[in-house]
Structures are given as structure tokens and as C-alpha cells.
Amino acid sequence: MSEIKQRYKVIIRCQQCGEKYILRGRPKETGGYDTGFKRCVCGNEAQFDMDVSPE
């Protein structure tokens, strides 16, 4: 039986346009969080502020 990782509330804010996304994610083994987020609506794929808190 696999271990279930704790979920986290991840708030992502785009540094280019200021758009804010609130997602749920799980920690990745390589670091960071897996939320499924790829890019902002403005096309930004790299410059984000992330705030993470346990759910």
C-alpha cells in the first residue's frame, strides 16, 4: 500500500501581470510541489512567487 503524501495549499502569483492562482499540490521527490500549473494566462512560464501552507 503506497503512502499518501500530505496536500498543501499553494498560492502562485505571476511577477509579470500579478495574476493569482490558488491550487492544491503534493511535494515532489525532486523538490517543489506538483500542482499541475504550467504557465500564467499572460504566457509567463518562469517568474512566480509561491506561498505554500499545509492544508
PQR file of N, CA, C, O and H, with PARSE charges and radii, in Angstrom:
ATOM      1  N   MET A   1       0.848  -1.179   0.000 -0.4000 1.5000
ATOM      2  CA  MET A   1       0.000   0.000   0.000 -0.0000 2.0000
ATOM      3  C   MET A   1       0.890   1.238   0.000  0.5500 1.7000
ATOM      4  O   MET A   1       1.792   1.351   0.830 -0.5500 1.4000
ATOM      5  N   SER A   2       0.648   2.154  -0.911 -0.4000 1.5000
ATOM      6  CA  SER A   2       1.507   3.333  -1.019 -0.0000 2.0000
ATOM      7  C   SER A   2       1.148   4.376   0.036  0.5500 1.7000
ATOM      8  O   SER A   2       0.006   4.488   0.482 -0.5500 1.4000
ATOM      9  H   SER A   2      -0.085   2.063  -1.585  0.4000 1.0000
ATOM     10  N   GLU A   3       2.155   5.117   0.405 -0.4000 1.5000
ATOM     11  CA  GLU A   3       1.974   6.171   1.400 -0.0000 2.0000
ATOM     12  C   GLU A   3       1.337   7.389   0.728  0.5500 1.7000
ATOM     13  O   GLU A   3       1.744   7.782  -0.366 -0.5500 1.4000
ATOM     14  H   GLU A   3       3.083   5.027   0.043  0.4000 1.0000
ATOM     15  N   ILE A   4       0.348   7.978   1.378 -0.4000 1.5000
ATOM     16  CA  ILE A   4      -0.319   9.158   0.840 -0.0000 2.0000
ATOM     17  C   ILE A   4       0.381  10.392   1.396  0.5500 1.7000
ATOM     18  O   ILE A   4       0.470  10.571   2.610 -0.5500 1.4000
ATOM     19  H   ILE A   4       0.018   7.659   2.266  0.4000 1.0000
ATOM     20  N   LYS A   5       0.878  11.245   0.496 -0.4000 1.5000
ATOM     21  CA  LYS A   5       1.577  12.454   0.915 -0.0000 2.0000
ATOM     22  C   LYS A   5       0.561  13.528   1.281  0.5500 1.7000
ATOM     23  O   LYS A   5      -0.524  13.603   0.705 -0.5500 1.4000
ATOM     24  H   LYS A   5       0.806  11.100  -0.490  0.4000 1.0000
ATOM     25  N   GLN A   6       0.932  14.349   2.242 -0.4000 1.5000
ATOM     26  CA  GLN A   6       0.067  15.447   2.670 -0.0000 2.0000
ATOM     27  C   GLN A   6      -0.085  16.464   1.542  0.5500 1.7000
ATOM     28  O   GLN A   6       0.866  16.730   0.807 -0.5500 1.4000
ATOM     29  H   GLN A   6       1.814  14.288   2.710  0.4000 1.0000
ATOM     30  N   ARG A   7      -1.271  17.025   1.409 -0.4000 1.5000
ATOM     31  CA  ARG A   7      -1.504  18.056   0.406 -0.0000 2.0000
ATOM     32  C   ARG A   7      -1.209  19.424   1.007  0.5500 1.7000
ATOM     33  O   ARG A   7      -1.303  19.624   2.218 -0.5500 1.4000
ATOM     34  H   ARG A   7      -2.044  16.809   2.006  0.4000 1.0000
ATOM     35  N   TYR A   8      -0.851  20.353   0.138 -0.4000 1.5000
ATOM     36  CA  TYR A   8      -0.536  21.711   0.547 -0.0000 2.0000
ATOM     37  C   TYR A   8      -1.335  22.704  -0.290  0.5500 1.7000
ATOM     38  O   TYR A   8      -1.647  22.448  -1.453 -0.5500 1.4000
ATOM     39  H   TYR A   8      -0.774  20.191  -0.846  0.4000 1.0000
ATOM     40  N   LYS A   9      -1.658  23.826   0.312 -0.4000 1.5000
ATOM     41  CA  LYS A   9      -2.290  24.922  -0.404 -0.0000 2.0000
ATOM     42  C   LYS A   9      -1.157  25.762  -0.986  0.5500 1.7000
ATOM     43  O   LYS A   9      -0.302  26.256  -0.251 -0.5500 1.4000
ATOM     44  H   LYS A   9      -1.405  24.034   1.257  0.4000 1.0000
ATOM     45  N   VAL A  10      -1.156  25.921  -2.304 -0.4000 1.5000
ATOM     46  CA  VAL A  10      -0.090  26.636  -2.994 -0.0000 2.0000
ATOM     47  C   VAL A  10      -0.696  27.871  -3.663  0.5500 1.7000
ATOM     48  O   VAL A  10      -1.572  27.756  -4.520 -0.5500 1.4000
ATOM     49  H   VAL A  10      -1.851  25.519  -2.900  0.4000 1.0000
ATOM     50  N   ILE A  11      -0.226  29.040  -3.265 -0.4000 1.5000
ATOM     51  CA  ILE A  11      -0.677  30.286  -3.878 -0.0000 2.0000
ATOM     52  C   ILE A  11       0.440  30.764  -4.800  0.5500 1.7000
ATOM     53  O   ILE A  11       1.560  31.017  -4.355 -0.5500 1.4000
ATOM     54  H   ILE A  11       0.485  29.133  -2.569  0.4000 1.0000
ATOM     55  N   ILE A  12       0.128  30.883  -6.079 -0.4000 1.5000
ATOM     56  CA  ILE A  12       1.101  31.289  -7.086 -0.0000 2.0000
ATOM     57  C   ILE A  12       0.693  32.659  -7.603  0.5500 1.7000
ATOM     58  O   ILE A  12      -0.448  32.855  -8.022 -0.5500 1.4000
ATOM     59  H   ILE A  12      -0.781  30.677  -6.440  0.4000 1.0000
ATOM     60  N   ARG A  13       1.631  33.612  -7.573 -0.4000 1.5000
ATOM     61  CA  ARG A  13       1.368  34.952  -8.105 -0.0000 2.0000
ATOM     62  C   ARG A  13       2.392  35.250  -9.198  0.5500 1.7000
ATOM     63  O   ARG A  13       3.599  35.126  -8.990 -0.5500 1.4000
ATOM     64  H   ARG A  13       2.557  33.453  -7.233  0.4000 1.0000
ATOM     65  N   CYS A  14       1.887  35.643 -10.363 -0.4000 1.5000
ATOM     66  CA  CYS A  14       2.732  35.969 -11.508 -0.0000 2.0000
ATOM     67  C   CYS A  14       3.435  37.298 -11.252  0.5500 1.7000
ATOM     68  O   CYS A  14       2.789  38.271 -10.862 -0.5500 1.4000
ATOM     69  H   CYS A  14       0.906  35.743 -10.532  0.4000 1.0000
ATOM     70  N   GLN A  15       4.744  37.352 -11.464 -0.4000 1.5000
ATOM     71  CA  GLN A  15       5.502  38.582 -11.264 -0.0000 2.0000
ATOM     72  C   GLN A  15       5.336  39.550 -12.428  0.5500 1.7000
ATOM     73  O   GLN A  15       5.643  40.734 -12.289 -0.5500 1.4000
ATOM     74  H   GLN A  15       5.269  36.561 -11.780  0.4000 1.0000
ATOM     75  N   GLN A  16       4.859  39.073 -13.570 -0.4000 1.5000
ATOM     76  CA  GLN A  16       4.696  39.947 -14.731 -0.0000 2.0000
ATOM     77  C   GLN A  16       3.363  40.678 -14.729  0.5500 1.7000
ATOM     78  O   GLN A  16       3.328  41.893 -14.921 -0.5500 1.4000
ATOM     79  H   GLN A  16       4.609  38.111 -13.683  0.4000 1.0000
ATOM     80  N   CYS A  17       2.255  39.953 -14.513 -0.4000 1.5000
ATOM     81  CA  CYS A  17       0.933  40.589 -14.619 -0.0000 2.0000
ATOM     82  C   CYS A  17       0.189  40.657 -13.290  0.5500 1.7000
ATOM     83  O   CYS A  17      -0.814  41.364 -13.189 -0.5500 1.4000
ATOM     84  H   CYS A  17       2.284  38.965 -14.356  0.4000 1.0000
ATOM     85  N   GLY A  18       0.659  39.933 -12.261 -0.4000 1.5000
ATOM     86  CA  GLY A  18       0.020  39.984 -10.949 -0.0000 2.0000
ATOM     87  C   GLY A  18      -1.122  38.997 -10.755  0.5500 1.7000
ATOM     88  O   GLY A  18      -1.738  38.975  -9.689 -0.5500 1.4000
ATOM     89  H   GLY A  18       1.474  39.359 -12.343  0.4000 1.0000
ATOM     90  N   GLU A  19      -1.416  38.182 -11.759 -0.4000 1.5000
ATOM     91  CA  GLU A  19      -2.489  37.183 -11.647 -0.0000 2.0000
ATOM     92  C   GLU A  19      -2.180  36.225 -10.507  0.5500 1.7000
ATOM     93  O   GLU A  19      -1.023  35.866 -10.287 -0.5500 1.4000
ATOM     94  H   GLU A  19      -0.915  38.200 -12.625  0.4000 1.0000
ATOM     95  N   LYS A  20      -3.224  35.806  -9.774 -0.4000 1.5000
ATOM     96  CA  LYS A  20      -3.052  34.944  -8.607 -0.0000 2.0000
ATOM     97  C   LYS A  20      -3.817  33.643  -8.818  0.5500 1.7000
ATOM     98  O   LYS A  20      -4.967  33.645  -9.256 -0.5500 1.4000
ATOM     99  H   LYS A  20      -4.164  36.097  -9.952  0.4000 1.0000
ATOM    100  N   TYR A  21      -3.148  32.517  -8.493 -0.4000 1.5000
ATOM    101  CA  TYR A  21      -3.747  31.192  -8.616 -0.0000 2.0000
ATOM    102  C   TYR A  21      -3.652  30.509  -7.261  0.5500 1.7000
ATOM    103  O   TYR A  21      -2.599  30.543  -6.624 -0.5500 1.4000
ATOM    104  H   TYR A  21      -2.214  32.515  -8.136  0.4000 1.0000
ATOM    105  N   ILE A  22      -4.733  29.891  -6.815 -0.4000 1.5000
ATOM    106  CA  ILE A  22      -4.748  29.128  -5.572 -0.0000 2.0000
ATOM    107  C   ILE A  22      -5.002  27.675  -5.940  0.5500 1.7000
ATOM    108  O   ILE A  22      -6.063  27.329  -6.459 -0.5500 1.4000
ATOM    109  H   ILE A  22      -5.588  29.863  -7.333  0.4000 1.0000
ATOM    110  N   LEU A  23      -4.005  26.819  -5.662 -0.4000 1.5000
ATOM    111  CA  LEU A  23      -4.059  25.417  -6.072 -0.0000 2.0000
ATOM    112  C   LEU A  23      -3.724  24.517  -4.897  0.5500 1.7000
ATOM    113  O   LEU A  23      -3.247  24.976  -3.859 -0.5500 1.4000
ATOM    114  H   LEU A  23      -3.143  27.100  -5.240  0.4000 1.0000
ATOM    115  N   ARG A  24      -3.978  23.235  -5.075 -0.4000 1.5000
ATOM    116  CA  ARG A  24      -3.557  22.232  -4.096 -0.0000 2.0000
ATOM    117  C   ARG A  24      -2.468  21.402  -4.749  0.5500 1.7000
ATOM    118  O   ARG A  24      -2.529  21.103  -5.941 -0.5500 1.4000
ATOM    119  H   ARG A  24      -4.366  22.862  -5.918  0.4000 1.0000
ATOM    120  N   GLY A  25      -1.467  21.032  -3.951 -0.4000 1.5000
ATOM    121  CA  GLY A  25      -0.373  20.250  -4.510 -0.0000 2.0000
ATOM    122  C   GLY A  25       0.251  19.333  -3.487  0.5500 1.7000
ATOM    123  O   GLY A  25       0.003  19.448  -2.286 -0.5500 1.4000
ATOM    124  H   GLY A  25      -1.417  21.275  -2.983  0.4000 1.0000
ATOM    125  N   ARG A  26       1.057  18.429  -3.977 -0.4000 1.5000
ATOM    126  CA  ARG A  26       1.806  17.492  -3.133 -0.0000 2.0000
ATOM    127  C   ARG A  26       3.291  17.697  -3.409  0.5500 1.7000
ATOM    128  O   ARG A  26       3.671  18.053  -4.524 -0.5500 1.4000
ATOM    129  H   ARG A  26       1.259  18.335  -4.952  0.4000 1.0000
ATOM    130  N   PRO A  27       4.126  17.476  -2.407 -0.5600 1.5000
ATOM    131  CA  PRO A  27       5.571  17.639  -2.613  0.2800 2.0000
ATOM    132  C   PRO A  27       6.107  16.632  -3.635  0.5500 1.7000
ATOM    133  O   PRO A  27       5.693  15.473  -3.665 -0.5500 1.4000
ATOM    134  N   LYS A  28       7.034  17.102  -4.468 -0.4000 1.5000
ATOM    135  CA  LYS A  28       7.701  16.223  -5.423 -0.0000 2.0000
ATOM    136  C   LYS A  28       8.992  15.720  -4.787  0.5500 1.7000
ATOM    137  O   LYS A  28       9.572  16.390  -3.932 -0.5500 1.4000
ATOM    138  H   LYS A  28       7.370  18.043  -4.444  0.4000 1.0000
ATOM    139  N   GLU A  29       9.434  14.554  -5.200 -0.4000 1.5000
ATOM    140  CA  GLU A  29      10.673  13.994  -4.664 -0.0000 2.0000
ATOM    141  C   GLU A  29      11.884  14.835  -5.054  0.5500 1.7000
ATOM    142  O   GLU A  29      12.885  14.841  -4.338 -0.5500 1.4000
ATOM    143  H   GLU A  29       8.963  14.010  -5.894  0.4000 1.0000
ATOM    144  N   THR A  30      11.807  15.535  -6.166 -0.4000 1.5000
ATOM    145  CA  THR A  30      12.918  16.349  -6.648 -0.0000 2.0000
ATOM    146  C   THR A  30      12.880  17.774  -6.101  0.5500 1.7000
ATOM    147  O   THR A  30      13.715  18.602  -6.466 -0.5500 1.4000
ATOM    148  H   THR A  30      10.993  15.530  -6.747  0.4000 1.0000
ATOM    149  N   GLY A  31      11.921  18.061  -5.231 -0.4000 1.5000
ATOM    150  CA  GLY A  31      11.760  19.406  -4.678 -0.0000 2.0000
ATOM    151  C   GLY A  31      10.624  20.135  -5.358  0.5500 1.7000
ATOM    152  O   GLY A  31      10.249  19.790  -6.479 -0.5500 1.4000
ATOM    153  H   GLY A  31      11.243  17.389  -4.934  0.4000 1.0000
ATOM    154  N   GLY A  32      10.083  21.115  -4.714 -0.4000 1.5000
ATOM    155  CA  GLY A  32       8.950  21.841  -5.261 -0.0000 2.0000
ATOM    156  C   GLY A  32       7.639  21.114  -4.995  0.5500 1.7000
ATOM    157  O   GLY A  32       7.592  20.170  -4.206 -0.5500 1.4000
ATOM    158  H   GLY A  32      10.388  21.395  -3.804  0.4000 1.0000
ATOM    159  N   TYR A  33       6.579  21.560  -5.657 -0.4000 1.5000
ATOM    160  CA  TYR A  33       5.254  20.990  -5.445 -0.0000 2.0000
ATOM    161  C   TYR A  33       4.601  20.693  -6.776  0.5500 1.7000
ATOM    162  O   TYR A  33       4.719  21.468  -7.725 -0.5500 1.4000
ATOM    163  H   TYR A  33       6.617  22.326  -6.297  0.4000 1.0000
ATOM    164  N   ASP A  34       3.910  19.567  -6.842 -0.4000 1.5000
ATOM    165  CA  ASP A  34       3.205  19.163  -8.051 -0.0000 2.0000
ATOM    166  C   ASP A  34       1.767  19.650  -7.956  0.5500 1.7000
ATOM    167  O   ASP A  34       0.969  19.107  -7.191 -0.5500 1.4000
ATOM    168  H   ASP A  34       3.813  18.937  -6.071  0.4000 1.0000
ATOM    169  N   THR A  35       1.436  20.682  -8.740 -0.4000 1.5000
ATOM    170  CA  THR A  35       0.090  21.239  -8.752 -0.0000 2.0000
ATOM    171  C   THR A  35      -0.569  21.117 -10.122  0.5500 1.7000
ATOM    172  O   THR A  35      -1.781  21.291 -10.248 -0.5500 1.4000
ATOM    173  H   THR A  35       2.083  21.123  -9.361  0.4000 1.0000
ATOM    174  N   GLY A  36       0.215  20.822 -11.131 -0.4000 1.5000
ATOM    175  CA  GLY A  36      -0.297  20.783 -12.493 -0.0000 2.0000
ATOM    176  C   GLY A  36      -0.214  22.128 -13.184  0.5500 1.7000
ATOM    177  O   GLY A  36      -0.570  22.235 -14.357 -0.5500 1.4000
ATOM    178  H   GLY A  36       1.199  20.680 -11.028  0.4000 1.0000
ATOM    179  N   PHE A  37       0.248  23.165 -12.486 -0.4000 1.5000
ATOM    180  CA  PHE A  37       0.352  24.512 -13.043 -0.0000 2.0000
ATOM    181  C   PHE A  37       1.494  24.569 -14.047  0.5500 1.7000
ATOM    182  O   PHE A  37       2.595  24.102 -13.755 -0.5500 1.4000
ATOM    183  H   PHE A  37       0.538  23.078 -11.533  0.4000 1.0000
ATOM    184  N   LYS A  38       1.251  25.133 -15.224 -0.4000 1.5000
ATOM    185  CA  LYS A  38       2.280  25.216 -16.266 -0.0000 2.0000
ATOM    186  C   LYS A  38       2.688  26.650 -16.559  0.5500 1.7000
ATOM    187  O   LYS A  38       3.879  26.962 -16.574 -0.5500 1.4000
ATOM    188  H   LYS A  38       0.357  25.513 -15.461  0.4000 1.0000
ATOM    189  N   ARG A  39       1.703  27.542 -16.797 -0.4000 1.5000
ATOM    190  CA  ARG A  39       2.029  28.935 -17.109 -0.0000 2.0000
ATOM    191  C   ARG A  39       0.836  29.835 -16.852  0.5500 1.7000
ATOM    192  O   ARG A  39      -0.305  29.379 -16.772 -0.5500 1.4000
ATOM    193  H   ARG A  39       0.736  27.289 -16.785  0.4000 1.0000
ATOM    194  N   CYS A  40       1.120  31.104 -16.725 -0.4000 1.5000
ATOM    195  CA  CYS A  40       0.099  32.132 -16.475 -0.0000 2.0000
ATOM    196  C   CYS A  40      -0.643  32.443 -17.780  0.5500 1.7000
ATOM    197  O   CYS A  40      -0.178  32.099 -18.866 -0.5500 1.4000
ATOM    198  H   CYS A  40       2.047  31.473 -16.790  0.4000 1.0000
ATOM    199  N   VAL A  41      -1.786  33.089 -17.656 -0.4000 1.5000
ATOM    200  CA  VAL A  41      -2.557  33.481 -18.838 -0.0000 2.0000
ATOM    201  C   VAL A  41      -1.797  34.492 -19.695  0.5500 1.7000
ATOM    202  O   VAL A  41      -2.076  34.614 -20.888 -0.5500 1.4000
ATOM    203  H   VAL A  41      -2.164  33.368 -16.773  0.4000 1.0000
ATOM    204  N   CYS A  42      -0.833  35.227 -19.103 -0.4000 1.5000
ATOM    205  CA  CYS A  42      -0.050  36.201 -19.865 -0.0000 2.0000
ATOM    206  C   CYS A  42       1.096  35.531 -20.622  0.5500 1.7000
ATOM    207  O   CYS A  42       1.792  36.193 -21.392 -0.5500 1.4000
ATOM    208  H   CYS A  42      -0.607  35.128 -18.134  0.4000 1.0000
ATOM    209  N   GLY A  43       1.305  34.217 -20.414 -0.4000 1.5000
ATOM    210  CA  GLY A  43       2.351  33.488 -21.131 -0.0000 2.0000
ATOM    211  C   GLY A  43       3.614  33.270 -20.316  0.5500 1.7000
ATOM    212  O   GLY A  43       4.517  32.564 -20.765 -0.5500 1.4000
ATOM    213  H   GLY A  43       0.740  33.678 -19.789  0.4000 1.0000
ATOM    214  N   ASN A  44       3.699  33.855 -19.138 -0.4000 1.5000
ATOM    215  CA  ASN A  44       4.864  33.704 -18.270 -0.0000 2.0000
ATOM    216  C   ASN A  44       4.971  32.247 -17.804  0.5500 1.7000
ATOM    217  O   ASN A  44       3.992  31.663 -17.339 -0.5500 1.4000
ATOM    218  H   ASN A  44       2.966  34.428 -18.774  0.4000 1.0000
ATOM    219  N   GLU A  45       6.174  31.667 -17.933 -0.4000 1.5000
ATOM    220  CA  GLU A  45       6.391  30.284 -17.504 -0.0000 2.0000
ATOM    221  C   GLU A  45       7.453  30.156 -16.426  0.5500 1.7000
ATOM    222  O   GLU A  45       7.733  29.043 -15.980 -0.5500 1.4000
ATOM    223  H   GLU A  45       6.970  32.141 -18.310  0.4000 1.0000
ATOM    224  N   ALA A  46       8.066  31.277 -15.984 -0.4000 1.5000
ATOM    225  CA  ALA A  46       9.212  31.137 -15.085 -0.0000 2.0000
ATOM    226  C   ALA A  46       9.201  32.053 -13.868  0.5500 1.7000
ATOM    227  O   ALA A  46       9.745  31.671 -12.831 -0.5500 1.4000
ATOM    228  H   ALA A  46       7.839  32.181 -16.346  0.4000 1.0000
ATOM    229  N   GLN A  47       8.621  33.220 -13.940 -0.4000 1.5000
ATOM    230  CA  GLN A  47       8.753  34.198 -12.866 -0.0000 2.0000
ATOM    231  C   GLN A  47       7.493  34.239 -12.002  0.5500 1.7000
ATOM    232  O   GLN A  47       6.523  34.929 -12.317 -0.5500 1.4000
ATOM    233  H   GLN A  47       8.180  33.531 -14.781  0.4000 1.0000
ATOM    234  N   PHE A  48       7.536  33.468 -10.889 -0.4000 1.5000
ATOM    235  CA  PHE A  48       6.389  33.380  -9.995 -0.0000 2.0000
ATOM    236  C   PHE A  48       6.828  33.499  -8.547  0.5500 1.7000
ATOM    237  O   PHE A  48       7.943  33.117  -8.191 -0.5500 1.4000
ATOM    238  H   PHE A  48       8.324  32.908 -10.634  0.4000 1.0000
ATOM    239  N   ASP A  49       5.947  34.027  -7.719 -0.4000 1.5000
ATOM    240  CA  ASP A  49       6.104  33.984  -6.267 -0.0000 2.0000
ATOM    241  C   ASP A  49       5.187  32.876  -5.782  0.5500 1.7000
ATOM    242  O   ASP A  49       4.024  32.810  -6.181 -0.5500 1.4000
ATOM    243  H   ASP A  49       5.042  34.337  -8.008  0.4000 1.0000
ATOM    244  N   MET A  50       5.707  31.995  -4.913 -0.4000 1.5000
ATOM    245  CA  MET A  50       4.901  30.901  -4.400 -0.0000 2.0000
ATOM    246  C   MET A  50       4.842  30.981  -2.879  0.5500 1.7000
ATOM    247  O   MET A  50       5.858  31.183  -2.215 -0.5500 1.4000
ATOM    248  H   MET A  50       6.652  32.049  -4.589  0.4000 1.0000
ATOM    249  N   ASP A  51       3.635  30.819  -2.338 -0.4000 1.5000
ATOM    250  CA  ASP A  51       3.419  30.762  -0.898 -0.0000 2.0000
ATOM    251  C   ASP A  51       2.748  29.413  -0.615  0.5500 1.7000
ATOM    252  O   ASP A  51       1.680  29.115  -1.149 -0.5500 1.4000
ATOM    253  H   ASP A  51       2.809  30.655  -2.877  0.4000 1.0000
ATOM    254  N   VAL A  52       3.392  28.603   0.232 -0.4000 1.5000
ATOM    255  CA  VAL A  52       2.905  27.245   0.481 -0.0000 2.0000
ATOM    256  C   VAL A  52       2.552  27.088   1.956  0.5500 1.7000
ATOM    257  O   VAL A  52       3.319  27.490   2.832 -0.5500 1.4000
ATOM    258  H   VAL A  52       4.260  28.844   0.666  0.4000 1.0000
ATOM    259  N   SER A  53       1.376  26.495   2.228 -0.4000 1.5000
ATOM    260  CA  SER A  53       0.976  26.226   3.607 -0.0000 2.0000
ATOM    261  C   SER A  53       0.264  24.875   3.653  0.5500 1.7000
ATOM    262  O   SER A  53      -0.407  24.502   2.691 -0.5500 1.4000
ATOM    263  H   SER A  53       0.753  26.168   1.517  0.4000 1.0000
ATOM    264  N   PRO A  54       0.399  24.139   4.753 -0.5600 1.5000
ATOM    265  CA  PRO A  54      -0.284  22.837   4.864  0.2800 2.0000
ATOM    266  C   PRO A  54      -1.794  23.022   4.827  0.5500 1.7000
ATOM    267  O   PRO A  54      -2.320  24.036   5.286 -0.5500 1.4000
ATOM    268  N   GLU A  55      -2.476  22.039   4.281 -0.4000 1.5000
ATOM    269  CA  GLU A  55      -3.932  22.096   4.197 -0.0000 2.0000
ATOM    270  C   GLU A  55      -4.570  21.623   5.468  0.5500 1.7000
ATOM    271  O   GLU A  55      -5.797  21.605   5.573 -0.5500 1.4000
ATOM    272  H   GLU A  55      -2.049  21.215   3.908  0.4000 1.0000
TER
END
